[in-house]
């Protein structure tokens, strides 16, 4: 399966998030601990918001189909950039001639002029059968920007079509509502075409100021053949919070605090010690946002 990392909080060196933890995202890309059925060999992408950069509302956006552990440019960048928000994704695909490996299919997705970025861990079974139905829920201007072949880009296109103006900065409640509408649209299209194979939809969404995350699956438990065995397990998702992620007390970790100044979500805990990580509940949506300099966290059930 894909591996995703989402961070919001006090600025920390990108290297502290991507490379240095004992189970860092880069390490997960070639030696994952959880759900090892799918190999992560199809590219790396990230959106990075840095409050000290020029025009901090616009993220640094980096996508490549190269493998991240061989990417010397990524390593060099990670030693210079200090994000206050990061969305990073390693794309995983099955060994199959049906897969398309190119830059257009690398996450996160962020269309020109839009403020929201999205990454997806999972697979919507039967996407080719419902694309024409989904197109009815996508505005023509957004449809023009769909360049790849992935189900994930279609999720992003449908999501952004829920807004009257997708180029605006939206409030977090608007985004959570749009996420639920998007999941319902996919549910309705799947039912119309009698699609009922397990399809995980762990979503990671941010504009640099807040996070919206889902741990969700359509038709959990239904699978078809060996190629779907990864979906016999619920796709993993964890989070941790504290003062700041970095090197403290001789190890890379989230520094403890009585308040939440930083929060991180990941497909796998970034540390072998999971004691400071919390597993996201199944069928849930978690949103995180600032009130002053403290981060609030809200978890709600997804009944779709």
C-alpha positions as CSV (number, residue, x, y, z in Angstrom):
1,X,0.0,0.0,0.0
2,X,1.0,3.6,-0.2
3,X,2.7,5.3,2.7
4,X,1.7,8.9,3.8
5,X,3.0,11.4,6.3
6,X,1.1,14.5,7.3
7,X,2.5,17.1,9.8
8,X,1.2,20.4,11.2
9,X,2.9,22.4,13.9
10,X,6.1,24.0,15.0
11,X,8.7,24.2,12.3
12,X,11.1,21.3,12.1
13,X,13.7,20.2,9.6
14,X,12.2,18.2,6.8
15,X,15.0,15.7,7.3
16,X,13.6,15.0,10.8
17,X,10.4,13.8,9.3
18,X,11.4,12.1,6.1
19,X,14.7,10.4,6.9
20,X,15.9,10.4,10.5
21,X,13.2,8.5,12.6
22,X,13.9,4.8,12.9
23,X,10.8,4.0,10.8
24,X,10.8,7.2,8.7
25,X,8.7,7.6,5.6
26,X,11.7,6.9,3.4
27,X,12.5,3.8,5.3
28,X,8.9,2.6,5.0
29,X,9.2,3.0,1.2
30,X,11.5,0.0,1.0
31,X,11.0,-1.8,4.3
32,X,7.5,-1.3,5.6
33,X,6.5,-2.8,8.9
34,X,2.7,-2.9,8.3
35,X,0.7,-4.3,5.3
36,X,3.6,-5.4,3.1
37,X,1.5,-6.8,0.2
38,X,2.0,-3.8,-2.1
39,X,5.4,-2.5,-3.0
40,X,6.1,1.3,-2.9
41,X,7.9,1.7,-6.2
42,X,5.9,4.2,-8.1
43,X,7.1,7.6,-7.0
44,X,7.2,10.2,-4.3
45,X,5.6,13.6,-3.9
46,X,5.2,16.3,-1.2
47,X,3.6,19.7,-0.5
48,X,5.5,21.7,2.0
49,X,4.4,24.9,3.7
50,X,7.1,27.0,5.3
51,X,6.2,30.2,7.2
52,X,9.6,31.7,6.6
53,X,9.5,31.2,2.8
54,X,8.5,33.7,0.1
55,X,4.7,33.8,-0.1
56,X,4.2,31.1,2.7
57,X,0.6,30.4,1.6
58,X,1.9,28.7,-1.5
59,X,3.6,25.4,-0.8
60,X,6.7,24.0,-2.2
61,X,5.4,21.2,-4.5
62,X,7.7,18.4,-5.5
63,X,6.7,15.2,-7.4
64,X,8.9,12.6,-9.0
65,X,8.4,9.0,-10.2
66,X,11.9,8.2,-8.9
67,X,12.3,6.1,-5.8
68,X,12.8,8.4,-2.8
69,X,15.7,6.5,-1.2
70,X,17.7,7.1,-4.4
71,X,16.7,10.8,-4.7
72,X,19.8,12.8,-3.8
73,X,17.9,16.1,-4.6
74,X,15.2,15.2,-2.0
75,X,17.8,14.5,0.6
76,X,19.6,17.9,-0.1
77,X,16.3,19.7,0.1
78,X,15.4,18.0,3.4
79,X,18.5,19.4,5.0
80,X,17.4,23.0,4.2
81,X,13.6,23.2,4.4
82,X,11.8,23.6,7.7
83,X,8.1,23.0,7.2
84,X,5.3,24.0,9.5
85,X,3.1,21.8,7.4
86,X,4.0,18.8,5.3
87,X,2.0,16.3,3.2
88,X,4.3,13.6,1.8
89,X,3.3,10.4,-0.1
90,X,5.1,7.4,-1.4
91,X,3.0,5.7,-4.1
92,X,2.5,1.9,-3.9
93,X,1.3,-0.3,-6.7
94,X,1.0,-4.0,-7.4
95,X,3.4,-5.7,-9.8
96,X,1.2,-5.6,-12.9
97,X,1.4,-4.6,-16.5
98,X,-2.0,-2.8,-15.8
99,X,-0.3,-0.2,-13.6
100,X,0.7,3.2,-15.0
101,X,3.8,4.6,-13.3
102,X,4.3,8.3,-14.2
103,X,4.6,11.7,-12.6
104,X,0.9,12.5,-13.3
105,X,-0.2,9.7,-11.0
106,X,2.1,10.7,-8.1
107,X,0.4,12.3,-5.0
108,X,-0.3,14.7,-3.5
109,X,-2.8,16.3,-6.0
110,X,-3.1,20.0,-6.1
111,X,-4.5,21.6,-9.2
112,X,-3.3,25.0,-10.5
113,X,-4.6,27.8,-8.3
114,X,-6.2,25.6,-5.7
115,X,-5.4,25.8,-2.0
116,X,-6.2,22.2,-0.9
117,X,-3.8,19.3,-1.4
118,X,-4.9,15.7,-1.2
119,X,-3.1,12.3,-0.9
120,X,-4.9,8.9,-0.8
121,X,-3.9,5.6,0.6
122,X,-6.1,2.9,-0.8
123,X,-7.8,1.8,-4.0
124,X,-11.3,2.3,-5.3
125,X,-12.2,-0.9,-7.1
126,X,-14.0,-0.5,-10.4
127,X,-13.0,3.1,-10.9
128,X,-13.0,2.6,-14.7
129,X,-16.6,1.6,-14.6
130,X,-17.8,4.7,-12.7
131,X,-15.6,7.5,-14.2
132,X,-18.4,8.6,-16.6
133,X,-20.8,8.8,-13.6
134,X,-18.3,10.7,-11.5
135,X,-17.7,13.2,-14.4
136,X,-21.3,14.4,-13.8
137,X,-20.1,15.5,-10.4
138,X,-17.0,17.3,-11.6
139,X,-17.1,20.9,-12.9
140,X,-15.8,21.2,-16.5
141,X,-12.9,23.5,-15.5
142,X,-11.7,21.0,-12.9
143,X,-12.2,18.0,-15.3
144,X,-9.7,19.7,-17.7
145,X,-7.0,19.4,-15.0
146,X,-7.4,15.7,-14.6
147,X,-4.2,14.4,-16.2
148,X,-3.5,11.0,-14.7
149,X,-5.2,7.6,-14.5
150,X,-5.6,7.1,-10.8
151,X,-8.8,6.8,-8.7
152,X,-7.1,9.2,-6.3
153,X,-7.1,12.1,-8.7
154,X,-10.8,11.5,-9.4
155,X,-11.4,11.7,-5.6
156,X,-9.6,15.1,-5.6
157,X,-11.6,16.3,-8.7
158,X,-14.9,15.4,-7.1
159,X,-13.9,16.9,-3.8
160,X,-12.9,20.2,-5.3
161,X,-16.1,20.3,-7.3
162,X,-18.1,20.6,-4.1
163,X,-16.9,24.2,-3.6
164,X,-18.4,27.1,-5.5
165,X,-14.9,28.5,-5.9
166,X,-12.1,25.9,-5.4
167,X,-9.4,28.6,-5.6
168,X,-10.5,30.1,-2.2
169,X,-9.2,29.4,1.2
170,X,-12.0,27.3,2.8
171,X,-12.9,26.9,6.4
172,X,-12.3,23.5,7.9
173,X,-16.0,22.8,8.4
174,X,-16.6,23.4,4.7
175,X,-13.9,20.9,3.9
176,X,-15.1,18.2,6.2
177,X,-18.6,18.6,4.7
178,X,-17.1,18.4,1.2
179,X,-15.2,15.2,2.1
180,X,-18.4,13.5,3.3
181,X,-20.3,14.6,0.2
182,X,-17.4,13.1,-2.0
183,X,-17.5,9.8,-0.1
184,X,-21.2,9.6,-0.6
185,X,-21.0,10.3,-4.3
186,X,-18.5,7.5,-4.7
187,X,-20.8,5.2,-2.6
188,X,-23.8,6.0,-4.8
189,X,-21.9,5.4,-8.0
190,X,-20.5,2.1,-6.8
191,X,-23.9,0.9,-5.8
192,X,-25.4,1.9,-9.1
193,X,-22.9,-0.3,-10.8
194,X,-23.1,-3.1,-8.2
195,X,-19.5,-2.7,-7.2
196,X,-18.8,-4.2,-3.7
197,X,-15.2,-5.2,-3.6
198,X,-13.3,-3.8,-0.6
199,X,-12.0,-0.3,-1.4
200,X,-10.0,1.6,1.2
201,X,-10.2,5.4,1.2
202,X,-7.7,6.9,3.7
203,X,-7.6,10.5,2.7
204,X,-5.1,13.2,3.8
205,X,-6.1,16.8,3.1
206,X,-4.5,20.2,4.0
207,X,-4.1,23.8,3.0
208,X,-1.2,24.4,5.3
209,X,-3.4,25.7,8.1
210,X,-5.4,22.6,9.1
211,X,-5.6,18.9,8.5
212,X,-8.5,16.6,7.5
213,X,-7.9,12.8,7.6
214,X,-10.2,9.8,7.0
215,X,-9.8,6.2,7.8
216,X,-12.5,4.6,5.8
217,X,-13.2,1.6,3.5
218,X,-16.1,0.7,1.2
219,X,-17.4,-2.9,1.6
220,X,-14.7,-4.0,4.1
221,X,-14.1,-7.8,4.0
222,X,-15.1,-8.4,0.4
223,X,-12.2,-9.4,-1.8
224,X,-11.5,-11.1,-5.1
225,X,-8.4,-13.2,-5.5
226,X,-4.8,-12.8,-4.4
227,X,-4.4,-9.3,-5.8
228,X,-6.9,-8.0,-3.2
229,X,-5.3,-9.7,-0.2
230,X,-4.0,-6.3,1.0
231,X,-7.6,-5.3,1.6
232,X,-8.2,-8.1,4.0
233,X,-6.7,-5.8,6.6
234,X,-8.0,-2.3,7.5
235,X,-5.4,0.1,6.1
236,X,-3.4,1.4,9.0
237,X,-3.4,5.0,10.2
238,X,-1.8,6.5,13.3
239,X,-1.2,9.9,14.9
240,X,0.9,11.5,17.6
241,X,0.9,15.0,19.1
242,X,3.0,17.2,21.4
243,X,5.2,20.2,21.3
244,X,7.4,19.5,18.2
245,X,8.8,16.6,16.2
246,X,12.6,16.5,16.2
247,X,15.6,15.2,18.0
248,X,15.1,15.2,21.7
249,X,16.7,13.2,24.5
250,X,18.9,11.2,22.1
251,X,16.1,10.1,19.7
252,X,13.8,11.4,17.0
253,X,10.3,11.7,18.4
254,X,7.4,14.0,19.2
255,X,8.4,16.0,22.2
256,X,5.8,15.8,25.0
257,X,3.8,18.7,26.1
258,X,0.6,19.3,28.2
259,X,-0.8,21.1,25.1
260,X,-0.9,20.2,21.4
261,X,1.4,22.5,19.4
262,X,2.2,19.9,16.7
263,X,0.5,16.8,15.3
264,X,1.5,14.2,12.8
265,X,-0.5,11.5,11.0
266,X,1.2,8.5,9.3
267,X,0.4,5.2,7.7
268,X,2.8,3.7,10.1
269,X,4.3,5.2,13.3
270,X,7.6,6.8,12.5
271,X,9.2,5.2,15.5
272,X,9.6,1.5,16.5
273,X,8.2,2.5,19.9
274,X,4.5,3.0,19.3
275,X,3.7,4.0,22.9
276,X,3.3,7.7,22.0
277,X,1.2,6.9,18.8
278,X,-2.6,6.6,18.7
279,X,-4.4,4.4,16.2
280,X,-7.1,6.3,14.3
281,X,-10.5,4.7,14.7
282,X,-11.9,2.8,11.8
283,X,-14.7,4.6,9.9
284,X,-13.7,8.0,11.2
285,X,-12.8,11.5,10.1
286,X,-10.2,13.4,12.2
287,X,-9.7,17.2,11.8
288,X,-7.0,19.4,13.3
289,X,-6.8,23.1,13.4
290,X,-5.3,26.0,15.3
291,X,-6.9,28.0,18.1
292,X,-4.2,30.6,18.8
293,X,-1.0,28.6,18.8
294,X,-2.5,25.4,20.1
295,X,-3.9,22.6,17.8
296,X,-7.4,21.3,18.4
297,X,-8.3,17.7,17.4
298,X,-11.8,16.4,16.6
299,X,-12.8,12.9,15.7
300,X,-16.2,12.0,14.3
301,X,-17.8,8.8,12.9
302,X,-18.2,8.4,9.2
303,X,-21.7,6.9,8.5
304,X,-21.7,6.7,4.8
